[in-house]
Amino acid sequence: MSETILEGIGEILTVVRLKLPPQLRRSLACTNIIENMMGTIRRVCRNETHWRNAAMALHWTGAAIQEAAKGFRRLKAHKQLPALQAALRAIQTQQDADRGVAPEAVAA
């Protein structure tokens, strides 16, 4: 098995386990969105070599993310995002029940 497949197998299996609609599952199983943004951050920040402090690094990273956002396109399966939200809530509820956390103790 290639290293790329092994690297993302946990995320891929999680997306499958959520039983999401196929189009949304396909969109979430792909790392291109994140890789594109990280490439833009590297490009924008590459000329800055002397970071004065963490606040300066956060400032430049935020500026780079805003630059990357200009090229963002709508997720093809954006109308199916409520299904993702419901699946994540169901998993959280199940995990809370497994730990014995009372529903009213869970933060909103």
C-alpha positions, 0 to 999 in steps of 0.5 A: 500500500502506498504511503499516501493511502496509509497516511489518510486511511483513518480519515477516509474510514471515518468519513465512510463510517459517518454514512454520509451521502456519496458526493459529500463523502468524496469531497471530505475524503480529499485533502486538496482543499487543505493542501491548496490553502497550506501552499498559499500560506507558504507562498505568502509567508516565505519572504518573512524570515524574522518573526518577532513574536507569535502574534506576528506569525498569527498576523501573517498566517491570517493574511495568507488565509484571507489571500487563499480565501479569494480562490475558494470555491463552494463545496459541490456538496454544500447542501449536504452539510446538515447531514455531516452536522447531524452525523457528528452530533450523533457520534458526540452523543454516543461518545458522551453516553459511553463516558456517562456524561449527562446530556445536560452537562454537555456544552452547547 
